[in-house]
Amino acid sequence: MQDFGSAFTLAFQLVLNADADLIEIILLSLKVSLTAVLLSALIGLPLGALLATARFPGRQFCLLLVNALMGLPPVVVGLMVYLMLSNAGPLGWLRLLYSPAAMIIAQTILITPIIAALTAQVISDYEREYRELFRSMGLGLRQRILTLLFDARYSLMTVSLAGFGRAVAEVGAVMIVGGNIDHLTRVMTTSIALETSKGDLALALALGVVLMSLALLVNALVMTTRLTAKRMAHD
Amino acid sequence: MIKRQFVQSIIAGMALCFSVAAVAADESIIVQSTTSTANSGLYDAILPQFTEKTGIQVNVVAVGTGQAIKNAMNGDGDVLFVHAKPSEEKFVAEGYGVERFDVMYNDFIIVGPADDPAGVAGSHDAVASLKKIAESQSAFASRGDNSGTHKKEVALWKAAAIDPTADSGKWYRETGSGMGATLNAGVGMGAYVLTDRATWISFKNKGDYNILVEGSDALFNQYGIMLVNPEKHPNVNAEAGQTFIDWILSEEGQNAIAAYQLDGQQLFFPNAK
C-alpha cells in the first residue's frame, strides 16, 4: 500500500517540477475535453430544452433514447468513430483519425446525450413553473426555450460540468481514435493507462491525482463564477 | 445580443477544433506498432535521431500485433512494425503490405512466482514447461488478445499438444488485454505469464516474480517492418514511410537499436539483412 503514499509525493513533485511533457498532456486533455463540452452544450442544451418544452408525437421515445444513451460505453463510441474515420471508412478522406479532432468528436458523441438528458430534466422542472406565465404571455416555442435556458443557466452549468467530468475521465474512446501518440494525442487518461501497463503504478496513480486535482480546479472555477454571478444578480 | 454571442462561441469552437486538427498535418507518418516496443522506451530513444536527420515526425500507435495489423489493413497507418512473422507474411501476400523486412529480435520468457508451483524454474524447454504447468493446473495468465505474444503462446501450446482453452476460467486465464495489464494481473494472482524480454525488463510491478524459463529456440521473437501498400490505400505516405524503413534497416538505425539499453541490458538485437 506504499504506492498510495509515494503517489501523492510523486504527484506533488510532478506539479512542482512543471515537467514540460506533463504540461503538454494536461493542456491537451483540457483542450480536447473543454472543446467537446462546448460542442456538446451547443447541441445538448437546445435539444434537451426542446424535448422538455415542445409536445410532439414520439417525444417520450426521444427522451427515453437520450436517457439510455447516457450509458454509452466509451469503448463503443471509440470503435464507432474509428470505423467512420478510418481510411477504410466513409469519412476516411477527412484524415482526422489519430488527431485531437477525432478525440473531440468521440467525446462530443459521448457526452451530448448526458447534457441533453440532464438539461431536459432541469428545464422540465422550470417549464412546469413557467407554463401558466408563458400561456398568458402567448410566447412562441423559440422564445420559451430561450427564456427557460437563460433562467436555468446556473443549473445548466452543473449539467455541463457533469459532461466535462465524463469527458475528461474517459479513456476507452480517446485511446482508440487518438492512439495515445506521444506529443500528439496523449492525454491524462491514456497516460495513466500507459503507465499502468508499464507496471509503474506509482506514476500512474500520481497522474491520477493530478487529473483529479485538475477536475477539482475546473469545478471550483465554475462554482465561483456561478456564485459571483448569482450574488451580482441579487445586488 | 445573445444570438451574436452564440454565433461567436460556435465559431470559436470550430476554430479550436480545426487548430488542433491542423497539428496532425505536418510531415509525419503513423507507425502501427506493438506495446512491447513502445513500452520498453525503444522509440523514445531512437526516433528523435531519425526525426532530427529527416524532419519526419514519427507517430507511433502502440497496440497488440493483431490490432496493429487490422488497423494497417484499413489503411490507418503508413508503416507496420510488429512481431508475428506468419501474420506479417500473410499481410504482405494479401497485398496489404509492400515487402517485409527483418529488423531485430529478442526472446520470449516465462515468468512466474518465486514459489514456482509447477517446478519449471531453470528450464530451457518452453514446451515441456507449459506441459508441467498444465499438468499441475497452476495458474497461467494468457494475453488472449490475438497479439504477437499471444500467437506465440498458442503455437507453444499446440507444440505441447494441449488445448488450454478447455480450462479457460479455471487455471488458464485469458485477460484479453495488453502485455503490461496481463503481467499486472498475473503478478496479482500468482499466475505464470509468457512475455517478451523487453517488456519484462522495463516492467516495474514485478513483485516476487522472476524469469523461470528462457533460452529455448522456440522462444525466439522476431520483429518485422513493412510499408502499407499505397496501391491499396492511396492515402499512405509512401515516401516518408519508405524513408523510415530504409533508415531503420540502415547501419545507423541498426546501431541505434543495438545501443538502446535499460538497466544495463540490451533489449533488442538488430538483424536486418
Boltz contact constraints between the chains, C-beta under 6 A:
constraints:
  - contact:
      token1: [A, 35]
      token2: [B, 16]
      max_distance: 6.0
  - contact:
      token1: [A, 38]
      token2: [B, 13]
      max_distance: 6.0
  - contact:
      token1: [A, 39]
      token2: [B, 13]
      max_distance: 6.0
  - contact:
      token1: [A, 86]
      token2: [B, 74]
      max_distance: 6.0
  - contact:
      token1: [A, 86]
      token2: [B, 76]
      max_distance: 6.0
  - contact:
      token1: [A, 87]
      token2: [B, 74]
      max_distance: 6.0
  - contact:
      token1: [A, 87]
      token2: [B, 75]
      max_distance: 6.0
  - contact:
      token1: [A, 87]
      token2: [B, 76]
      max_distance: 6.0
  - contact:
      token1: [A, 87]
      token2: [B, 233]
      max_distance: 6.0
  - contact:
      token1: [A, 87]
      token2: [B, 235]
      max_distance: 6.0
  - contact:
      token1: [A, 88]
      token2: [B, 74]
      max_distance: 6.0
  - contact:
      token1: [A, 88]
      token2: [B, 75]
      max_distance: 6.0
  - contact:
      token1: [A, 97]
      token2: [B, 76]
      max_distance: 6.0
  - contact:
      token1: [A, 98]
      token2: [B, 30]
      max_distance: 6.0
  - contact:
      token1: [A, 99]
      token2: [B, 21]
      max_distance: 6.0
  - contact:
      token1: [A, 99]
      token2: [B, 24]
      max_distance: 6.0
  - contact:
      token1: [A, 100]
      token2: [B, 20]
      max_distance: 6.0
  - contact:
      token1: [A, 101]
      token2: [B, 17]
      max_distance: 6.0
  - contact:
      token1: [A, 101]
      token2: [B, 20]
      max_distance: 6.0
  - contact:
      token1: [A, 101]
      token2: [B, 21]
      max_distance: 6.0
  - contact:
      token1: [A, 104]
      token2: [B, 17]
      max_distance: 6.0
  - contact:
      token1: [A, 179]
      token2: [B, 61]
      max_distance: 6.0
  - contact:
      token1: [A, 181]
      token2: [B, 59]
      max_distance: 6.0
  - contact:
      token1: [A, 184]
      token2: [B, 59]
      max_distance: 6.0
  - contact:
      token1: [A, 197]
      token2: [B, 178]
      max_distance: 6.0
  - contact:
      token1: [A, 197]
      token2: [B, 180]
      max_distance: 6.0
  - contact:
      token1: [A, 197]
      token2: [B, 181]
      max_distance: 6.0
  - contact:
      token1: [A, 198]
      token2: [B, 39]
      max_distance: 6.0
  - contact:
      token1: [A, 198]
      token2: [B, 180]
      max_distance: 6.0
  - contact:
      token1: [A, 199]
      token2: [B, 180]
      max_distance: 6.0
  - contact:
      token1: [A, 199]
      token2: [B, 203]
      max_distance: 6.0
  - contact:
      token1: [A, 199]
      token2: [B, 204]
      max_distance: 6.0
  - contact:
      token1: [A, 199]
      token2: [B, 205]
      max_distance: 6.0
  - contact:
      token1: [A, 200]
      token2: [B, 204]
      max_distance: 6.0
  - contact:
      token1: [A, 201]
      token2: [B, 205]
      max_distance: 6.0
